[in-house]
Amino acid sequence: MARMTCEYNAGLCFIRPAGWGGRVLIDDVEALARKLFAGASIEIETSLEDGLDVAVVRANGLAAWRSEAELMDWLDDKLPESWWIWLAGIKAAVIPKADYGPCRLKKRTPGEGRTPAERRAQI
């Protein structure tokens, strides 16, 4: 079965003691996010609460994952072992897209049901 491009939204929350290892959490999290989600739009929010550094990473991009479970399996393989202790939560959504030619993706709607000839005529 051919892999279809899907849009994903992933949110990861990391928490660790402030100043742990003499490093700032935002620097470490940004490097990790750019490595894991290369090419994605990435936003990072940080805060300091009760002596803990909190960083929330939001990544949005395109990938070949077909479901949230596939994204989670991929993350399980790719997230370095040392980061699992700081991971406090994950939220993920994978949205299948219908391919309507280069650079033209749209959300797949249930019962779209167009024939190949109708799809070609639309382009």
C-alpha positions as CSV (number, residue, x, y, z in Angstrom):
1,M,0.0,0.0,0.0
2,A,1.4,3.4,-1.0
3,R,2.2,5.8,1.8
4,M,0.2,9.0,1.7
5,T,1.4,12.3,3.1
6,C,-0.3,13.3,6.3
7,E,-0.2,16.5,8.3
8,Y,0.8,16.1,11.9
9,N,0.6,18.2,15.1
10,A,2.7,17.1,17.9
11,G,3.0,18.6,21.4
12,L,5.7,17.4,23.8
13,C,6.1,18.8,27.4
14,F,9.5,18.4,29.1
15,I,10.1,19.2,32.8
16,R,13.4,19.1,34.7
17,P,15.0,20.9,37.7
18,A,16.0,24.5,36.9
19,G,19.7,24.8,35.8
20,W,20.1,21.0,35.6
21,G,23.6,20.2,34.5
22,G,24.4,23.9,34.1
23,R,22.3,24.0,30.9
24,V,19.2,26.0,30.0
25,L,16.3,23.7,29.1
26,I,15.2,25.8,26.1
27,D,18.6,25.3,24.4
28,D,18.5,21.5,24.8
29,V,14.8,21.2,23.8
30,E,15.2,23.4,20.7
31,A,18.2,21.3,19.5
32,L,16.2,18.1,20.1
33,A,13.1,19.4,18.4
34,R,14.9,20.6,15.3
35,K,16.6,17.2,15.0
36,L,13.4,15.1,15.6
37,F,11.1,17.3,13.5
38,A,13.4,18.5,10.7
39,G,11.5,20.7,8.2
40,A,8.5,21.2,10.5
41,S,7.2,24.4,11.9
42,I,8.3,24.4,15.6
43,E,7.2,26.6,18.5
44,I,8.7,26.3,22.0
45,E,7.2,27.9,25.1
46,T,9.2,27.9,28.4
47,S,8.5,28.8,31.9
48,L,9.9,28.4,35.4
49,E,7.6,27.0,38.0
50,D,8.5,26.0,41.6
51,G,12.2,25.5,40.7
52,L,11.4,23.5,37.6
53,D,12.1,24.4,33.9
54,V,9.1,23.6,31.8
55,A,9.3,23.5,27.9
56,V,6.4,22.8,25.6
57,V,7.3,22.0,22.0
58,R,4.7,22.2,19.3
59,A,5.6,20.8,15.9
60,N,3.5,20.9,12.7
61,G,4.6,19.3,9.4
62,L,4.1,16.6,6.8
63,A,5.1,13.0,7.2
64,A,4.2,9.5,6.1
65,W,2.6,8.5,9.4
66,R,-0.9,7.2,8.9
67,S,-2.0,7.5,12.5
68,E,-1.1,8.8,15.9
69,A,0.1,5.3,16.9
70,E,2.6,5.3,14.1
71,L,3.9,8.7,15.1
72,M,4.2,7.5,18.7
73,D,6.1,4.3,17.6
74,W,8.5,6.5,15.6
75,L,9.0,8.8,18.5
76,D,9.6,5.8,20.8
77,D,12.5,4.9,18.4
78,K,13.9,8.4,17.8
79,L,13.7,10.1,21.2
80,P,17.0,9.7,22.9
81,E,16.8,7.4,26.0
82,S,18.1,10.2,28.2
83,W,15.1,12.4,27.4
84,W,12.4,10.0,28.5
85,I,13.0,10.9,32.2
86,W,12.1,14.6,31.4
87,L,9.1,13.9,29.1
88,A,6.0,14.8,31.1
89,G,3.4,14.5,28.3
90,I,2.7,14.0,24.6
91,K,-0.3,15.1,22.5
92,A,-0.4,14.1,18.8
93,A,-2.8,14.3,15.9
94,V,-2.2,12.9,12.4
95,I,-4.5,14.2,9.6
96,P,-4.6,12.2,6.4
97,K,-4.5,14.4,3.2
98,A,-5.7,13.7,-0.3
99,D,-3.0,14.3,-2.9
100,Y,-4.2,16.7,-5.6
101,G,-0.8,17.3,-7.3
102,P,2.5,18.9,-6.3
103,C,2.1,21.4,-3.4
104,R,-1.6,21.1,-3.3
105,L,-2.8,19.0,-0.4
106,K,-6.2,19.2,1.2
107,K,-7.9,17.4,4.1
108,R,-9.4,14.1,3.1
109,T,-13.1,14.1,3.7
110,P,-15.2,11.0,4.3
111,G,-17.1,9.8,1.2
112,E,-15.1,11.9,-1.1
113,G,-15.7,9.3,-3.8
114,R,-14.4,11.0,-7.0
115,T,-13.4,8.8,-9.9
116,P,-9.8,9.2,-11.2
117,A,-11.2,11.0,-14.3
118,E,-13.1,13.5,-12.1
119,R,-9.9,14.1,-10.1
120,R,-7.9,14.8,-13.2
121,A,-10.5,17.2,-14.5
122,Q,-10.3,19.1,-11.3
123,I,-6.6,19.8,-11.7
